Amino acid sequence: MWTLKGQLLQEFKGHTGEIWGMSFSPDGKTIATASSDNTARLWTLKGQMLQEFKGHKGGVWGVSFSPDGKTIATASSDKTARL
């Protein structure tokens, strides 16, 4: 995570593959990431992993929060989307 002036604020480490997507929650307090390691993860802004979402049989290309921030949707190369 970077400032608009290019200062590094935080790194998010834990995925074992490339990160292909990320999304801020509507309240701006958490971040979801999507990875080629077939998982999505939920993080604090300090880089602490809160949750790992497993189950896809292919890389997770995208992740998005619902408008109320209570659900995330993932899209995978396994030809499925999950909530």
mmCIF file of the N, C-alpha and C atoms, coordinates in Angstrom:
data_MODEL
# 
_entry.id   MODEL 
# 
loop_
_atom_site.group_PDB 
_atom_site.id 
_atom_site.type_symbol 
_atom_site.label_atom_id 
_atom_site.label_alt_id 
_atom_site.label_comp_id 
_atom_site.label_asym_id 
_atom_site.label_entity_id 
_atom_site.label_seq_id 
_atom_site.pdbx_PDB_ins_code 
_atom_site.Cartn_x 
_atom_site.Cartn_y 
_atom_site.Cartn_z 
_atom_site.occupancy 
_atom_site.B_iso_or_equiv 
_atom_site.pdbx_formal_charge 
_atom_site.auth_seq_id 
_atom_site.auth_comp_id 
_atom_site.auth_asym_id 
_atom_site.auth_atom_id 
_atom_site.pdbx_PDB_model_num 
ATOM 1   N N  . MET A 1 1  ? 0.859   -1.159  0.000   1.00 0.00 ? 1  MET A N  1 
ATOM 2   C CA . MET A 1 1  ? 0.000   0.000   0.000   1.00 0.00 ? 1  MET A CA 1 
ATOM 3   C C  . MET A 1 1  ? 0.908   1.225   0.000   1.00 0.00 ? 1  MET A C  1 
ATOM 4   N N  . TRP A 1 2  ? 0.589   2.194   -0.832  1.00 0.00 ? 2  TRP A N  1 
ATOM 5   C CA . TRP A 1 2  ? 1.415   3.385   -1.033  1.00 0.00 ? 2  TRP A CA 1 
ATOM 6   C C  . TRP A 1 2  ? 0.598   4.662   -0.839  1.00 0.00 ? 2  TRP A C  1 
ATOM 7   N N  . THR A 1 3  ? 1.282   5.733   -0.473  1.00 0.00 ? 3  THR A N  1 
ATOM 8   C CA . THR A 1 3  ? 0.650   7.048   -0.524  1.00 0.00 ? 3  THR A CA 1 
ATOM 9   C C  . THR A 1 3  ? 0.646   7.493   -1.976  1.00 0.00 ? 3  THR A C  1 
ATOM 10  N N  . LEU A 1 4  ? -0.122  8.512   -2.291  1.00 0.00 ? 4  LEU A N  1 
ATOM 11  C CA . LEU A 1 4  ? -0.137  9.025   -3.661  1.00 0.00 ? 4  LEU A CA 1 
ATOM 12  C C  . LEU A 1 4  ? 1.182   9.691   -4.040  1.00 0.00 ? 4  LEU A C  1 
ATOM 13  N N  . LYS A 1 5  ? 2.018   9.985   -3.056  1.00 0.00 ? 5  LYS A N  1 
ATOM 14  C CA . LYS A 1 5  ? 3.342   10.570  -3.313  1.00 0.00 ? 5  LYS A CA 1 
ATOM 15  C C  . LYS A 1 5  ? 4.427   9.508   -3.447  1.00 0.00 ? 5  LYS A C  1 
ATOM 16  N N  . GLY A 1 6  ? 4.050   8.223   -3.374  1.00 0.00 ? 6  GLY A N  1 
ATOM 17  C CA . GLY A 1 6  ? 4.997   7.142   -3.591  1.00 0.00 ? 6  GLY A CA 1 
ATOM 18  C C  . GLY A 1 6  ? 5.670   6.593   -2.347  1.00 0.00 ? 6  GLY A C  1 
ATOM 19  N N  . GLN A 1 7  ? 5.199   6.956   -1.178  1.00 0.00 ? 7  GLN A N  1 
ATOM 20  C CA . GLN A 1 7  ? 5.767   6.436   0.062   1.00 0.00 ? 7  GLN A CA 1 
ATOM 21  C C  . GLN A 1 7  ? 5.103   5.100   0.410   1.00 0.00 ? 7  GLN A C  1 
ATOM 22  N N  . LEU A 1 8  ? 5.921   4.077   0.675   1.00 0.00 ? 8  LEU A N  1 
ATOM 23  C CA . LEU A 1 8  ? 5.396   2.775   1.063   1.00 0.00 ? 8  LEU A CA 1 
ATOM 24  C C  . LEU A 1 8  ? 4.799   2.860   2.461   1.00 0.00 ? 8  LEU A C  1 
ATOM 25  N N  . LEU A 1 9  ? 3.550   2.427   2.599   1.00 0.00 ? 9  LEU A N  1 
ATOM 26  C CA . LEU A 1 9  ? 2.878   2.421   3.890   1.00 0.00 ? 9  LEU A CA 1 
ATOM 27  C C  . LEU A 1 9  ? 2.856   1.035   4.523   1.00 0.00 ? 9  LEU A C  1 
ATOM 28  N N  . GLN A 1 10 ? 2.596   0.005   3.695   1.00 0.00 ? 10 GLN A N  1 
ATOM 29  C CA . GLN A 1 10 ? 2.448   -1.339  4.243   1.00 0.00 ? 10 GLN A CA 1 
ATOM 30  C C  . GLN A 1 10 ? 2.622   -2.387  3.166   1.00 0.00 ? 10 GLN A C  1 
ATOM 31  N N  . GLU A 1 11 ? 3.254   -3.513  3.519   1.00 0.00 ? 11 GLU A N  1 
ATOM 32  C CA . GLU A 1 11 ? 3.311   -4.687  2.652   1.00 0.00 ? 11 GLU A CA 1 
ATOM 33  C C  . GLU A 1 11 ? 2.373   -5.748  3.209   1.00 0.00 ? 11 GLU A C  1 
ATOM 34  N N  . PHE A 1 12 ? 1.788   -6.507  2.323   1.00 0.00 ? 12 PHE A N  1 
ATOM 35  C CA . PHE A 1 12 ? 0.887   -7.588  2.698   1.00 0.00 ? 12 PHE A CA 1 
ATOM 36  C C  . PHE A 1 12 ? 1.537   -8.889  2.245   1.00 0.00 ? 12 PHE A C  1 
ATOM 37  N N  . LYS A 1 13 ? 2.055   -9.663  3.195   1.00 0.00 ? 13 LYS A N  1 
ATOM 38  C CA . LYS A 1 13 ? 2.795   -10.885 2.877   1.00 0.00 ? 13 LYS A CA 1 
ATOM 39  C C  . LYS A 1 13 ? 2.045   -12.103 3.376   1.00 0.00 ? 13 LYS A C  1 
ATOM 40  N N  . GLY A 1 14 ? 2.040   -13.160 2.559   1.00 0.00 ? 14 GLY A N  1 
ATOM 41  C CA . GLY A 1 14 ? 1.389   -14.395 2.964   1.00 0.00 ? 14 GLY A CA 1 
ATOM 42  C C  . GLY A 1 14 ? 0.968   -15.263 1.798   1.00 0.00 ? 14 GLY A C  1 
ATOM 43  N N  . HIS A 1 15 ? 0.573   -14.649 0.690   1.00 0.00 ? 15 HIS A N  1 
ATOM 44  C CA . HIS A 1 15 ? 0.217   -15.446 -0.484  1.00 0.00 ? 15 HIS A CA 1 
ATOM 45  C C  . HIS A 1 15 ? 1.454   -16.170 -1.007  1.00 0.00 ? 15 HIS A C  1 
ATOM 46  N N  . THR A 1 16 ? 1.245   -17.349 -1.582  1.00 0.00 ? 16 THR A N  1 
ATOM 47  C CA . THR A 1 16 ? 2.359   -18.104 -2.161  1.00 0.00 ? 16 THR A CA 1 
ATOM 48  C C  . THR A 1 16 ? 2.418   -17.962 -3.683  1.00 0.00 ? 16 THR A C  1 
ATOM 49  N N  . GLY A 1 17 ? 1.543   -17.164 -4.238  1.00 0.00 ? 17 GLY A N  1 
ATOM 50  C CA . GLY A 1 17 ? 1.523   -16.892 -5.670  1.00 0.00 ? 17 GLY A CA 1 
ATOM 51  C C  . GLY A 1 17 ? 1.341   -15.410 -5.917  1.00 0.00 ? 17 GLY A C  1 
ATOM 52  N N  . GLU A 1 18 ? 1.274   -15.062 -7.182  1.00 0.00 ? 18 GLU A N  1 
ATOM 53  C CA . GLU A 1 18 ? 1.080   -13.664 -7.557  1.00 0.00 ? 18 GLU A CA 1 
ATOM 54  C C  . GLU A 1 18 ? -0.264  -13.149 -7.053  1.00 0.00 ? 18 GLU A C  1 
ATOM 55  N N  . ILE A 1 19 ? -0.301  -11.879 -6.708  1.00 0.00 ? 19 ILE A N  1 
ATOM 56  C CA . ILE A 1 19 ? -1.564  -11.238 -6.329  1.00 0.00 ? 19 ILE A CA 1 
ATOM 57  C C  . ILE A 1 19 ? -2.101  -10.552 -7.579  1.00 0.00 ? 19 ILE A C  1 
ATOM 58  N N  . TRP A 1 20 ? -3.296  -10.962 -7.987  1.00 0.00 ? 20 TRP A N  1 
ATOM 59  C CA . TRP A 1 20 ? -3.885  -10.466 -9.225  1.00 0.00 ? 20 TRP A CA 1 
ATOM 60  C C  . TRP A 1 20 ? -4.942  -9.405  -9.001  1.00 0.00 ? 20 TRP A C  1 
ATOM 61  N N  . GLY A 1 21 ? -5.407  -9.243  -7.788  1.00 0.00 ? 21 GLY A N  1 
ATOM 62  C CA . GLY A 1 21 ? -6.422  -8.229  -7.538  1.00 0.00 ? 21 GLY A CA 1 
ATOM 63  C C  . GLY A 1 21 ? -6.518  -7.898  -6.069  1.00 0.00 ? 21 GLY A C  1 
ATOM 64  N N  . MET A 1 22 ? -6.995  -6.699  -5.794  1.00 0.00 ? 22 MET A N  1 
ATOM 65  C CA . MET A 1 22 ? -7.247  -6.314  -4.411  1.00 0.00 ? 22 MET A CA 1 
ATOM 66  C C  . MET A 1 22 ? -8.338  -5.269  -4.383  1.00 0.00 ? 22 MET A C  1 
ATOM 67  N N  . SER A 1 23 ? -9.007  -5.181  -3.217  1.00 0.00 ? 23 SER A N  1 
ATOM 68  C CA . SER A 1 23 ? -10.146 -4.283  -3.082  1.00 0.00 ? 23 SER A CA 1 
ATOM 69  C C  . SER A 1 23 ? -10.243 -3.799  -1.643  1.00 0.00 ? 23 SER A C  1 
ATOM 70  N N  . PHE A 1 24 ? -10.531 -2.513  -1.481  1.00 0.00 ? 24 PHE A N  1 
ATOM 71  C CA . PHE A 1 24 ? -10.808 -1.958  -0.163  1.00 0.00 ? 24 PHE A CA 1 
ATOM 72  C C  . PHE A 1 24 ? -12.264 -2.206  0.201   1.00 0.00 ? 24 PHE A C  1 
ATOM 73  N N  . SER A 1 25 ? -12.518 -2.505  1.477   1.00 0.00 ? 25 SER A N  1 
ATOM 74  C CA . SER A 1 25 ? -13.891 -2.625  1.954   1.00 0.00 ? 25 SER A CA 1 
ATOM 75  C C  . SER A 1 25 ? -14.564 -1.257  1.880   1.00 0.00 ? 25 SER A C  1 
ATOM 76  N N  . PRO A 1 26 ? -15.902 -1.225  1.824   1.00 0.00 ? 26 PRO A N  1 
ATOM 77  C CA . PRO A 1 26 ? -16.602 0.070   1.749   1.00 0.00 ? 26 PRO A CA 1 
ATOM 78  C C  . PRO A 1 26 ? -16.263 1.028   2.891   1.00 0.00 ? 26 PRO A C  1 
ATOM 79  N N  . ASP A 1 27 ? -15.969 0.495   4.085   1.00 0.00 ? 27 ASP A N  1 
ATOM 80  C CA . ASP A 1 27 ? -15.617 1.375   5.202   1.00 0.00 ? 27 ASP A CA 1 
ATOM 81  C C  . ASP A 1 27 ? -14.132 1.723   5.242   1.00 0.00 ? 27 ASP A C  1 
ATOM 82  N N  . GLY A 1 28 ? -13.347 1.144   4.318   1.00 0.00 ? 28 GLY A N  1 
ATOM 83  C CA . GLY A 1 28 ? -11.929 1.450   4.226   1.00 0.00 ? 28 GLY A CA 1 
ATOM 84  C C  . GLY A 1 28 ? -11.061 0.838   5.311   1.00 0.00 ? 28 GLY A C  1 
ATOM 85  N N  . LYS A 1 29 ? -11.604 -0.094  6.082   1.00 0.00 ? 29 LYS A N  1 
ATOM 86  C CA . LYS A 1 29 ? -10.856 -0.664  7.209   1.00 0.00 ? 29 LYS A CA 1 
ATOM 87  C C  . LYS A 1 29 ? -10.182 -1.986  6.913   1.00 0.00 ? 29 LYS A C  1 
ATOM 88  N N  . THR A 1 30 ? -10.567 -2.658  5.832   1.00 0.00 ? 30 THR A N  1 
ATOM 89  C CA . THR A 1 30 ? -9.956  -3.937  5.470   1.00 0.00 ? 30 THR A CA 1 
ATOM 90  C C  . THR A 1 30 ? -9.701  -3.979  3.967   1.00 0.00 ? 30 THR A C  1 
ATOM 91  N N  . ILE A 1 31 ? -8.827  -4.893  3.584   1.00 0.00 ? 31 ILE A N  1 
ATOM 92  C CA . ILE A 1 31 ? -8.470  -5.097  2.182   1.00 0.00 ? 31 ILE A CA 1 
ATOM 93  C C  . ILE A 1 31 ? -8.627  -6.580  1.873   1.00 0.00 ? 31 ILE A C  1 
ATOM 94  N N  . ALA A 1 32 ? -9.161  -6.896  0.718   1.00 0.00 ? 32 ALA A N  1 
ATOM 95  C CA . ALA A 1 32 ? -9.235  -8.271  0.238   1.00 0.00 ? 32 ALA A CA 1 
ATOM 96  C C  . ALA A 1 32 ? -8.293  -8.410  -0.946  1.00 0.00 ? 32 ALA A C  1 
ATOM 97  N N  . THR A 1 33 ? -7.592  -9.541  -1.021  1.00 0.00 ? 33 THR A N  1 
ATOM 98  C CA . THR A 1 33 ? -6.677  -9.802  -2.133  1.00 0.00 ? 33 THR A CA 1 
ATOM 99  C C  . THR A 1 33 ? -7.067  -11.101 -2.830  1.00 0.00 ? 33 THR A C  1 
ATOM 100 N N  . ALA A 1 34 ? -6.734  -11.185 -4.117  1.00 0.00 ? 34 ALA A N  1 
ATOM 101 C CA . ALA A 1 34 ? -6.979  -12.362 -4.940  1.00 0.00 ? 34 ALA A CA 1 
ATOM 102 C C  . ALA A 1 34 ? -5.651  -12.825 -5.507  1.00 0.00 ? 34 ALA A C  1 
ATOM 103 N N  . SER A 1 35 ? -5.407  -14.151 -5.500  1.00 0.00 ? 35 SER A N  1 
ATOM 104 C CA . SER A 1 35 ? -4.079  -14.640 -5.861  1.00 0.00 ? 35 SER A CA 1 
ATOM 105 C C  . SER A 1 35 ? -4.106  -15.874 -6.752  1.00 0.00 ? 35 SER A C  1 
ATOM 106 N N  . SER A 1 36 ? -2.981  -16.065 -7.444  1.00 0.00 ? 36 SER A N  1 
ATOM 107 C CA . SER A 1 36 ? -2.791  -17.263 -8.258  1.00 0.00 ? 36 SER A CA 1 
ATOM 108 C C  . SER A 1 36 ? -2.620  -18.511 -7.403  1.00 0.00 ? 36 SER A C  1 
ATOM 109 N N  . ASP A 1 37 ? -2.492  -18.372 -6.084  1.00 0.00 ? 37 ASP A N  1 
ATOM 110 C CA . ASP A 1 37 ? -2.373  -19.541 -5.207  1.00 0.00 ? 37 ASP A CA 1 
ATOM 111 C C  . ASP A 1 37 ? -3.744  -20.152 -4.869  1.00 0.00 ? 37 ASP A C  1 
ATOM 112 N N  . ASN A 1 38 ? -4.763  -19.758 -5.616  1.00 0.00 ? 38 ASN A N  1 
ATOM 113 C CA . ASN A 1 38 ? -6.134  -20.289 -5.498  1.00 0.00 ? 38 ASN A CA 1 
ATOM 114 C C  . ASN A 1 38 ? -6.875  -19.794 -4.259  1.00 0.00 ? 38 ASN A C  1 
ATOM 115 N N  . THR A 1 39 ? -6.395  -18.730 -3.632  1.00 0.00 ? 39 THR A N  1 
ATOM 116 C CA . THR A 1 39 ? -7.047  -18.210 -2.433  1.00 0.00 ? 39 THR A CA 1 
ATOM 117 C C  . THR A 1 39 ? -7.342  -16.720 -2.563  1.00 0.00 ? 39 THR A C  1 
ATOM 118 N N  . ALA A 1 40 ? -8.250  -16.276 -1.711  1.00 0.00 ? 40 ALA A N  1 
ATOM 119 C CA . ALA A 1 40 ? -8.459  -14.852 -1.455  1.00 0.00 ? 40 ALA A CA 1 
ATOM 120 C C  . ALA A 1 40 ? -8.187  -14.669 0.033   1.00 0.00 ? 40 ALA A C  1 
ATOM 121 N N  . ARG A 1 41 ? -7.741  -13.487 0.405   1.00 0.00 ? 41 ARG A N  1 
ATOM 122 C CA . ARG A 1 41 ? -7.434  -13.226 1.811   1.00 0.00 ? 41 ARG A CA 1 
ATOM 123 C C  . ARG A 1 41 ? -7.977  -11.864 2.213   1.00 0.00 ? 41 ARG A C  1 
ATOM 124 N N  . LEU A 1 42 ? -8.282  -11.763 3.493   1.00 0.00 ? 42 LEU A N  1 
ATOM 125 C CA . LEU A 1 42 ? -8.769  -10.517 4.081   1.00 0.00 ? 42 LEU A CA 1 
ATOM 126 C C  . LEU A 1 42 ? -7.710  -10.021 5.053   1.00 0.00 ? 42 LEU A C  1 
ATOM 127 N N  . TRP A 1 43 ? -7.401  -8.707  4.994   1.00 0.00 ? 43 TRP A N  1 
ATOM 128 C CA . TRP A 1 43 ? -6.305  -8.119  5.754   1.00 0.00 ? 43 TRP A CA 1 
ATOM 129 C C  . TRP A 1 43 ? -6.739  -6.848  6.486   1.00 0.00 ? 43 TRP A C  1 
ATOM 130 N N  . THR A 1 44 ? -6.025  -6.562  7.592   1.00 0.00 ? 44 THR A N  1 
ATOM 131 C CA . THR A 1 44 ? -6.144  -5.243  8.208   1.00 0.00 ? 44 THR A CA 1 
ATOM 132 C C  . THR A 1 44 ? -5.268  -4.284  7.411   1.00 0.00 ? 44 THR A C  1 
ATOM 133 N N  . LEU A 1 45 ? -5.440  -3.002  7.637   1.00 0.00 ? 45 LEU A N  1 
ATOM 134 C CA . LEU A 1 45 ? -4.597  -2.016  6.954   1.00 0.00 ? 45 LEU A CA 1 
ATOM 135 C C  . LEU A 1 45 ? -3.155  -2.069  7.432   1.00 0.00 ? 45 LEU A C  1 
ATOM 136 N N  . LYS A 1 46 ? -2.894  -2.742  8.536   1.00 0.00 ? 46 LYS A N  1 
ATOM 137 C CA . LYS A 1 46 ? -1.536  -2.905  9.074   1.00 0.00 ? 46 LYS A CA 1 
ATOM 138 C C  . LYS A 1 46 ? -0.844  -4.135  8.494   1.00 0.00 ? 46 LYS A C  1 
ATOM 139 N N  . GLY A 1 47 ? -1.529  -4.888  7.611   1.00 0.00 ? 47 GLY A N  1 
ATOM 140 C CA . GLY A 1 47 ? -0.935  -6.057  6.976   1.00 0.00 ? 47 GLY A CA 1 
ATOM 141 C C  . GLY A 1 47 ? -1.136  -7.363  7.712   1.00 0.00 ? 47 GLY A C  1 
ATOM 142 N N  . GLN A 1 48 ? -2.003  -7.392  8.713   1.00 0.00 ? 48 GLN A N  1 
ATOM 143 C CA . GLN A 1 48 ? -2.294  -8.623  9.440   1.00 0.00 ? 48 GLN A CA 1 
ATOM 144 C C  . GLN A 1 48 ? -3.398  -9.376  8.707   1.00 0.00 ? 48 GLN A C  1 
ATOM 145 N N  . MET A 1 49 ? -3.149  -10.662 8.396   1.00 0.00 ? 49 MET A N  1 
ATOM 146 C CA . MET A 1 49 ? -4.168  -11.456 7.729   1.00 0.00 ? 49 MET A CA 1 
ATOM 147 C C  . MET A 1 49 ? -5.268  -11.820 8.717   1.00 0.00 ? 49 MET A C  1 
ATOM 148 N N  . LEU A 1 50 ? -6.501  -11.577 8.321   1.00 0.00 ? 50 LEU A N  1 
ATOM 149 C CA . LEU A 1 50 ? -7.664  -11.888 9.151   1.00 0.00 ? 50 LEU A CA 1 
ATOM 150 C C  . LEU A 1 50 ? -8.312  -13.211 8.772   1.00 0.00 ? 50 LEU A C  1 
ATOM 151 N N  . GLN A 1 51 ? -8.330  -13.503 7.462   1.00 0.00 ? 51 GLN A N  1 
ATOM 152 C CA . GLN A 1 51 ? -9.045  -14.679 6.973   1.00 0.00 ? 51 GLN A CA 1 
ATOM 153 C C  . GLN A 1 51 ? -8.462  -15.118 5.642   1.00 0.00 ? 51 GLN A C  1 
ATOM 154 N N  . GLU A 1 52 ? -8.409  -16.435 5.435   1.00 0.00 ? 52 GLU A N  1 
ATOM 155 C CA . GLU A 1 52 ? -8.028  -16.993 4.136   1.00 0.00 ? 52 GLU A CA 1 
ATOM 156 C C  . GLU A 1 52 ? -9.235  -17.744 3.591   1.00 0.00 ? 52 GLU A C  1 
ATOM 157 N N  . PHE A 1 53 ? -9.579  -17.480 2.340   1.00 0.00 ? 53 PHE A N  1 
ATOM 158 C CA . PHE A 1 53 ? -10.720 -18.123 1.691   1.00 0.00 ? 53 PHE A CA 1 
ATOM 159 C C  . PHE A 1 53 ? -10.192 -19.134 0.681   1.00 0.00 ? 53 PHE A C  1 
ATOM 160 N N  . LYS A 1 54 ? -10.428 -20.414 0.954   1.00 0.00 ? 54 LYS A N  1 
ATOM 161 C CA . LYS A 1 54 ? -9.962  -21.514 0.098   1.00 0.00 ? 54 LYS A CA 1 
ATOM 162 C C  . LYS A 1 54 ? -11.149 -22.172 -0.574  1.00 0.00 ? 54 LYS A C  1 
ATOM 163 N N  . GLY A 1 55 ? -10.889 -22.942 -1.625  1.00 0.00 ? 55 GLY A N  1 
ATOM 164 C CA . GLY A 1 55 ? -11.940 -23.711 -2.269  1.00 0.00 ? 55 GLY A CA 1 
ATOM 165 C C  . GLY A 1 55 ? -11.883 -23.663 -3.782  1.00 0.00 ? 55 GLY A C  1 
ATOM 166 N N  . HIS A 1 56 ? -11.345 -22.579 -4.342  1.00 0.00 ? 56 HIS A N  1 
ATOM 167 C CA . HIS A 1 56 ? -11.210 -22.526 -5.796  1.00 0.00 ? 56 HIS A CA 1 
ATOM 168 C C  . HIS A 1 56 ? -10.166 -23.538 -6.256  1.00 0.00 ? 56 HIS A C  1 
ATOM 169 N N  . LYS A 1 57 ? -10.362 -24.086 -7.437  1.00 0.00 ? 57 LYS A N  1 
ATOM 170 C CA . LYS A 1 57 ? -9.429  -25.047 -8.016  1.00 0.00 ? 57 LYS A CA 1 
ATOM 171 C C  . LYS A 1 57 ? -8.520  -24.390 -9.057  1.00 0.00 ? 57 LYS A C  1 
ATOM 172 N N  . GLY A 1 58 ? -8.571  -23.091 -9.129  1.00 0.00 ? 58 GLY A N  1 
ATOM 173 C CA . GLY A 1 58 ? -7.719  -22.307 -10.026 1.00 0.00 ? 58 GLY A CA 1 
ATOM 174 C C  . GLY A 1 58 ? -7.425  -20.970 -9.377  1.00 0.00 ? 58 GLY A C  1 
ATOM 175 N N  . GLY A 1 59 ? -6.549  -20.225 -10.002 1.00 0.00 ? 59 GLY A N  1 
ATOM 176 C CA . GLY A 1 59 ? -6.189  -18.916 -9.471  1.00 0.00 ? 59 GLY A CA 1 
ATOM 177 C C  . GLY A 1 59 ? -7.399  -18.003 -9.344  1.00 0.00 ? 59 GLY A C  1 
ATOM 178 N N  . VAL A 1 60 ? -7.365  -17.164 -8.339  1.00 0.00 ? 60 VAL A N  1 
ATOM 179 C CA . VAL A 1 60 ? -8.443  -16.198 -8.109  1.00 0.00 ? 60 VAL A CA 1 
ATOM 180 C C  . VAL A 1 60 ? -8.033  -14.893 -8.778  1.00 0.00 ? 60 VAL A C  1 
ATOM 181 N N  . TRP A 1 61 ? -8.758  -14.523 -9.813  1.00 0.00 ? 61 TRP A N  1 
ATOM 182 C CA . TRP A 1 61 ? -8.416  -13.352 -10.630 1.00 0.00 ? 61 TRP A CA 1 
ATOM 183 C C  . TRP A 1 61 ? -8.961  -12.046 -10.074 1.00 0.00 ? 61 TRP A C  1 
ATOM 184 N N  . GLY A 1 62 ? -10.055 -12.115 -9.343  1.00 0.00 ? 62 GLY A N  1 
ATOM 185 C CA . GLY A 1 62 ? -10.658 -10.882 -8.863  1.00 0.00 ? 62 GLY A CA 1 
ATOM 186 C C  . GLY A 1 62 ? -11.377 -11.087 -7.547  1.00 0.00 ? 62 GLY A C  1 
ATOM 187 N N  . VAL A 1 63 ? -11.500 -9.985  -6.814  1.00 0.00 ? 63 VAL A N  1 
ATOM 188 C CA . VAL A 1 63 ? -12.201 -10.004 -5.529  1.00 0.00 ? 63 VAL A CA 1 
ATOM 189 C C  . VAL A 1 63 ? -12.875 -8.652  -5.345  1.00 0.00 ? 63 VAL A C  1 
ATOM 190 N N  . SER A 1 64 ? -14.101 -8.679  -4.805  1.00 0.00 ? 64 SER A N  1 
ATOM 191 C CA . SER A 1 64 ? -14.852 -7.440  -4.626  1.00 0.00 ? 64 SER A CA 1 
ATOM 192 C C  . SER A 1 64 ? -15.753 -7.564  -3.407  1.00 0.00 ? 64 SER A C  1 
ATOM 193 N N  . PHE A 1 65 ? -15.896 -6.469  -2.674  1.00 0.00 ? 65 PHE A N  1 
ATOM 194 C CA . PHE A 1 65 ? -16.797 -6.418  -1.523  1.00 0.00 ? 65 PHE A CA 1 
ATOM 195 C C  . PHE A 1 65 ? -18.207 -6.081  -1.980  1.00 0.00 ? 65 PHE A C  1 
ATOM 196 N N  . SER A 1 66 ? -19.195 -6.591  -1.241  1.00 0.00 ? 66 SER A N  1 
ATOM 197 C CA . SER A 1 66 ? -20.568 -6.156  -1.443  1.00 0.00 ? 66 SER A CA 1 
ATOM 198 C C  . SER A 1 66 ? -20.693 -4.725  -0.929  1.00 0.00 ? 66 SER A C  1 
ATOM 199 N N  . PRO A 1 67 ? -21.711 -3.988  -1.359  1.00 0.00 ? 67 PRO A N  1 
ATOM 200 C CA . PRO A 1 67 ? -21.861 -2.597  -0.920  1.00 0.00 ? 67 PRO A CA 1 
ATOM 201 C C  . PRO A 1 67 ? -21.920 -2.426  0.597   1.00 0.00 ? 67 PRO A C  1 
ATOM 202 N N  . ASP A 1 68 ? -22.467 -3.417  1.320   1.00 0.00 ? 68 ASP A N  1 
ATOM 203 C CA . ASP A 1 68 ? -22.534 -3.293  2.781   1.00 0.00 ? 68 ASP A CA 1 
ATOM 204 C C  . ASP A 1 68 ? -21.268 -3.805  3.474   1.00 0.00 ? 68 ASP A C  1 
ATOM 205 N N  . GLY A 1 69 ? -20.320 -4.357  2.702   1.00 0.00 ? 69 GLY A N  1 
ATOM 206 C CA . GLY A 1 69 ? -19.053 -4.822  3.250   1.00 0.00 ? 69 GLY A CA 1 
ATOM 207 C C  . GLY A 1 69 ? -19.118 -6.130  4.010   1.00 0.00 ? 69 GLY A C  1 
ATOM 208 N N  . LYS A 1 70 ? -20.247 -6.830  3.960   1.00 0.00 ? 70 LYS A N  1 
ATOM 209 C CA . LYS A 1 70 ? -20.411 -8.057  4.734   1.00 0.00 ? 70 LYS A CA 1 
ATOM 210 C C  . LYS A 1 70 ? -20.082 -9.326  3.949   1.00 0.00 ? 70 LYS A C  1 
ATOM 211 N N  . THR A 1 71 ? -19.907 -9.188  2.651   1.00 0.00 ? 71 THR A N  1 
ATOM 212 C CA . THR A 1 71 ? -19.656 -10.341 1.789   1.00 0.00 ? 71 THR A CA 1 
ATOM 213 C C  . THR A 1 71 ? -18.590 -9.966  0.776   1.00 0.00 ? 71 THR A C  1 
ATOM 214 N N  . ILE A 1 72 ? -17.768 -10.952 0.379   1.00 0.00 ? 72 ILE A N  1 
ATOM 215 C CA . ILE A 1 72 ? -16.885 -10.721 -0.760  1.00 0.00 ? 72 ILE A CA 1 
ATOM 216 C C  . ILE A 1 72 ? -17.231 -11.729 -1.848  1.00 0.00 ? 72 ILE A C  1 
ATOM 217 N N  . ALA A 1 73 ? -17.010 -11.325 -3.073  1.00 0.00 ? 73 ALA A N  1 
ATOM 218 C CA . ALA A 1 73 ? -17.183 -12.193 -4.232  1.00 0.00 ? 73 ALA A CA 1 
ATOM 219 C C  . ALA A 1 73 ? -15.817 -12.426 -4.839  1.00 0.00 ? 73 ALA A C  1 
ATOM 220 N N  . THR A 1 74 ? -15.559 -13.672 -5.256  1.00 0.00 ? 74 THR A N  1 
ATOM 221 C CA . THR A 1 74 ? -14.304 -14.000 -5.923  1.00 0.00 ? 74 THR A CA 1 
ATOM 222 C C  . THR A 1 74 ? -14.600 -14.580 -7.300  1.00 0.00 ? 74 THR A C  1 
ATOM 223 N N  . ALA A 1 75 ? -13.692 -14.334 -8.227  1.00 0.00 ? 75 ALA A N  1 
ATOM 224 C CA . ALA A 1 75 ? -13.803 -14.859 -9.585  1.00 0.00 ? 75 ALA A CA 1 
ATOM 225 C C  . ALA A 1 75 ? -12.521 -15.611 -9.895  1.00 0.00 ? 75 ALA A C  1 
ATOM 226 N N  . SER A 1 76 ? -12.654 -16.841 -10.410 1.00 0.00 ? 76 SER A N  1 
ATOM 227 C CA . SER A 1 76 ? -11.502 -17.724 -10.567 1.00 0.00 ? 76 SER A CA 1 
ATOM 228 C C  . SER A 1 76 ? -11.359 -18.266 -11.979 1.00 0.00 ? 76 SER A C  1 
ATOM 229 N N  . SER A 1 77 ? -10.116 -18.680 -12.291 1.00 0.00 ? 77 SER A N  1 
ATOM 230 C CA . SER A 1 77 ? -9.858  -19.348 -13.569 1.00 0.00 ? 77 SER A CA 1 
ATOM 231 C C  . SER A 1 77 ? -10.455 -20.745 -13.612 1.00 0.00 ? 77 SER A C  1 
ATOM 232 N N  . ASP A 1 78 ? -11.004 -21.248 -12.493 1.00 0.00 ? 78 ASP A N  1 
ATOM 233 C CA . ASP A 1 78 ? -11.687 -22.528 -12.497 1.00 0.00 ? 78 ASP A CA 1 
ATOM 234 C C  . ASP A 1 78 ? -13.118 -22.412 -13.029 1.00 0.00 ? 78 ASP A C  1 
ATOM 235 N N  . LYS A 1 79 ? -13.449 -21.231 -13.564 1.00 0.00 ? 79 LYS A N  1 
ATOM 236 C CA . LYS A 1 79 ? -14.735 -20.928 -14.189 1.00 0.00 ? 79 LYS A CA 1 
ATOM 237 C C  . LYS A 1 79 ? -15.882 -20.815 -13.167 1.00 0.00 ? 79 LYS A C  1 
ATOM 238 N N  . THR A 1 80 ? -15.526 -20.438 -11.927 1.00 0.00 ? 80 THR A N  1 
ATOM 239 C CA . THR A 1 80 ? -16.561 -20.234 -10.916 1.00 0.00 ? 80 THR A CA 1 
ATOM 240 C C  . THR A 1 80 ? -16.385 -18.865 -10.262 1.00 0.00 ? 80 THR A C  1 
ATOM 241 N N  . ALA A 1 81 ? -17.481 -18.388 -9.723  1.00 0.00 ? 81 ALA A N  1 
ATOM 242 C CA . ALA A 1 81 ? -17.480 -17.228 -8.829  1.00 0.00 ? 81 ALA A CA 1 
ATOM 243 C C  . ALA A 1 81 ? -18.051 -17.731 -7.512  1.00 0.00 ? 81 ALA A C  1 
ATOM 244 N N  . ARG A 1 82 ? -17.537 -17.190 -6.429  1.00 0.00 ? 82 ARG A N  1 
ATOM 245 C CA . ARG A 1 82 ? -18.005 -17.628 -5.112  1.00 0.00 ? 82 ARG A CA 1 
ATOM 246 C C  . ARG A 1 82 ? -18.298 -16.416 -4.249  1.00 0.00 ? 82 ARG A C  1 
ATOM 247 N N  . LEU A 1 83 ? -19.234 -16.592 -3.312  1.00 0.00 ? 83 LEU A N  1 
ATOM 248 C CA . LEU A 1 83 ? -19.551 -15.572 -2.311  1.00 0.00 ? 83 LEU A CA 1 
ATOM 249 C C  . LEU A 1 83 ? -19.166 -16.104 -0.942  1.00 0.00 ? 83 LEU A C  1 
# 
